[in-house]
């Protein structure tokens, strides 16, 4: 079979996403400027989006904390939202249930931001 080279796949993906972003006025936001200690504190206290997970069977179970990438992305969006016009429709699209937790809603409300958390891109576009 014919395989597409990895770089060719990446280029095609970027072209398609650039087209969709332009079509729907979707922007890429800059990375958060929140200091590391904020995320460390959240991770230690298991505040969403950080959560403790367990893998393995009985005696071999291991616990670990996940959520750093989610936290950086989410805080980046929150910071960017502060620059959005008050009448702008702003949405965060993720199928991850961690973003539906009360702690996440509190972070949004504390900043006085109107942010919709939507599961799928089609839901964001109002497509059934």
Secondary structure, 3 states (H helix, E strand, C coil): CCCCCHHHHHHHHHHHHHHHHHHCCCCCCCCCCCCHHHHHHHHHCCCCCCEEEEECCHHHCEEEEECHHHHHHHHHHHHHHCCCCCCCCCEEECCCHHHHCHHHHHHHHHCCCCCEEECCHHHHCCCC
